[in-house]
Amino acid sequence: MPAHSQVIDFHAHFVPAFYRDAAVAAGYGEPDGIAGFPHWSVDEALGMMDRNGITAAVASVSSPGVHFGDDAAARHLARAVNEFNAGVTGKHPDRFAFLASLPLPDIEGALAEIAYAFDGLHADGVVLESNARGLYLGDPAMEPVLDALDQRHALVVLHPTSPPNWEAVSLGWGRPMIEFPFDTTRAVADLLLRGGITRRPRIRMVVPHGGSALAVLADRIDGFARIFGDGNPDVAGQLRSLYYDLAGAPVPRQLPSLLAMTDPSHLLYGTDWPWTPEAAITAITAGIRATPLLGQEQITAMMTTNGLPLLDRFSP
């Protein structure tokens, strides 16, 4: 299939039944304040993709990830999830790419799973939660993991999760509404201010949900870095180097700020299915296609070719 006709969904999820059961058994029956896990199957995923003209989906396990408090159990669940996802991708190599889950904050387990996922399962990349039980990406403890991913020129797709002490700040609302975007923003800002992005230029990083609040806060972060930091970490340059998926509600208000922060060539299409219902996906996609902020060629590239440099599987 010609590259320009591939519509690639960079923000999709697998929800295998055994993973849902493990999460519920661990006390995550209402993940991140949502009523329950959405129903999912391979056939349902392919049906949604076909109805919405999506050629391929880059899929991962969403929040709350695979670590529910026990390192050994998390290693086992990460391995099971990754082998399942590799099996789905192996049966449908033109329709799916998969992002490996890591049993963070277990660093040793994460390093072992990186090696197995890339060398044994041929993963297309990894998904990293914005924090792993309070461990953020910029924490020094994360350096071995990020170094290993940099050595592999890995695709790293970030995904939000509930922040530590969410009970004190969520005010009873589902955390995906406000806490997810702010935890993504917190994670990326901390990582770039600590030099974690510039030190690892071979990582190809995707930030979800239109960069969350990064575009609105970029100048403020840059100003604080200049005034109170030990030098200029080139906040603007680092943010321009990242990719951003447009899952969520990027139009009409978020996209203008995002375009002031990055080039349209770094925008990627995303649905967040099945956590976002299909009717909402259809409406959001229609809004993106109709926005006057992007030319038709830019919209087509966002949905098709912008992501090809990140995915060896679908590259010509």
C-alpha positions, 0 to 999 in steps of 0.5 A: 500500500502506498505510504500516503494512503496509510492512516496510522493511529498512534494512540490505540490500546490493547485490553486483553481479558487476562490483563483486565482480570489481573487489574481488577483482582489487584483493586483497579476495577475503576481504573483512574476513576473510570467506571470500568475497563472498556470491552475489547477484542481484536475483531472489534479493533479491526472493525472500528479501524475499518469503519473509520478508514484506519490502516494501522494502529500502534497499540499499547496497554494503557494506564494503570500499566502492569505494576500493581505493587509487586515486582514479581507479579509485574514482571510476569504480567508485563511478559504476558502482555507483551507476548500477547501483543506480539502475537496479535501483531504477528497475525496482523502485521499490516494492521498493528504495531505494538509498544512493549510494557515495562514493569516499572518502577522495577528497574532491573525487571524493566531492563530485562523486558526491554531486551526480551521485547526488542530482541525476542518479540521485535517490539516496535517501541515501548510505552512509558507511563508518566509516572510509575508508582511515583517514579518520574521519567527524569528521576536519576533511577530511570537513567539506566532504562532511558540509556538502554532505550537510547542505545536501541534508537527506540520509539518511546510513547508516553502515556498519562496515569494518575499522579501520586496523591491523586486523592488530594487533588482530583476532587472526585473527578475521573483523573483522565480529565485533568490529572492525566494532562497535567501529569504528562506535562509534569513528566516531560518538563521534569525530563527536559529540565534535567537534560534527559532528552538532550542526553539521549537524542536517539530516542524517538519520543511521542507525547500524547494528547496534543502535548497536554498542557506543555504548549500553554506552559512552554514559555513559563517553563523556559523562563524559569529555566533561564532565571533559576536554572544553571544554564539554558536547557533550550526548552523550545528546541527540545519541545520541537524535537518531540512528536505529539499525537492528537488523541483527545480534543485538540480542536478548536482551542488546543491546536493553535498553541501546539502549532506555536510550539512544534512543526506540523510535521511532528503531529500524529493522528491518534484515537485512544480507542477503546477508552474513547468511544467510537462516536467521539473518535468520529466526531473528533477526527472530523473536527481535525480534518476540517480545521483551518489551522492546517492545510489539507496536505498537512492534515494528510501527512499527519494521518499518514506519513509523519509517523513513518520515520518512527516505525520501521514496520510500516516504512516503505 
